[in-house]
């Protein structure tokens, strides 16, 4: 087995921690001695052992003289856990193969350099593209202190997310909806507007059969705090809270009424009579939210795109045609005067879920 194959194994391990490690990255590690894999590990949850320590513990005495494959540069500083570089040196590792350097500008390269200073051979950038992909949220957050934002939308082929009556069940099929719950599990928070809550009364939780999952933080944009206090988001048995984002001049009485339902009210400045989404992203980042999934509706989608807070867009298209112009469109509000001024996507990938087609891409900044 060569370095790329073994790093792929470490990357496969890394993604097993998805949904549980935030605000830490996804990291996997493999220990190889004389061509034999003797230890495996991944970072399972924030505050628990890092991947390198788990792999070294799995290897035991067989780690001496071995090569360690790790998807992220080993840490060389104290956080919730001691530096992994110390554990690597103590275990007698002779060579470390790293997929990507730590994106934190304050520590980038420090772990690799420390290992080299102790006589350990370090090989960098093996499997870097995939490593950066699986940690795209961590990379943005650690560099900007703002969450990585994914916009998800499901529509008919002619761009309608609901009929004129507001009915939207179900545009896409079961497999597409199941995939969306995997997306929810992976992110720190999910966000919709008050219009979606009024129309659909969603739970905004993660529901997957026979799979242990976690719920994302639920965020509802509600400028004037018009939400019904009997809405489903207030009735849930969930480990994470619901946050209602209101304008900074909302009445104290309304705020207290919502808080009595067990939710939090986050007051944010308005811009053009709507929540200033850039100000909100800054607040969410300060709260430790590293990733956010926006699920609509059409005004929230348009506002998020206009505010340039979206990093990745995921559109599900069902093989259905509304056939009219009175349904609810993907975006509401004015668009560009010229097609050349449309928002562009880059790094496009497609995937099919039964008869639904998913198109995913990154906003071209």
Secondary structure as UniProt FT lines:
FT   HELIX           3..14
FT   HELIX           15..17
FT   TURN            18..20
FT   TURN            22..23
FT   STRAND          28..33
FT   TURN            34..35
FT   STRAND          36..42
FT   TURN            46..47
FT   HELIX           51..59
FT   HELIX           60..63
FT   TURN            64..65
FT   STRAND          67..70
FT   HELIX           84..91
FT   STRAND          95..98
FT   TURN            105..109
FT   HELIX           110..117
FT   TURN            118..119
FT   STRAND          121..123
FT   TURN            126..127
FT   HELIX           128..134
FT   HELIX           136..144
FT   STRAND          148..155
FT   TURN            157..158
FT   STRAND          160..162
FT   TURN            164..165
FT   TURN            169..170
FT   HELIX           174..186
FT   STRAND          189..193
FT   HELIX           194..200
FT   TURN            209..210
FT   STRAND          217..221
FT   TURN            223..224
FT   TURN            229..230
FT   HELIX           232..234
FT   STRAND          242..247
FT   TURN            248..249
FT   HELIX           252..259
FT   TURN            260..262
FT   STRAND          264..268
FT   STRAND          270..271
FT   TURN            272..273
FT   STRAND          274..275
FT   HELIX           277..286
FT   TURN            287..288
FT   STRAND          291..294
FT   HELIX           298..306
FT   TURN            307..308
FT   STRAND          312..317
FT   STRAND          328..329
FT   HELIX           339..341
FT   STRAND          345..353
FT   TURN            354..355
FT   STRAND          356..363
//
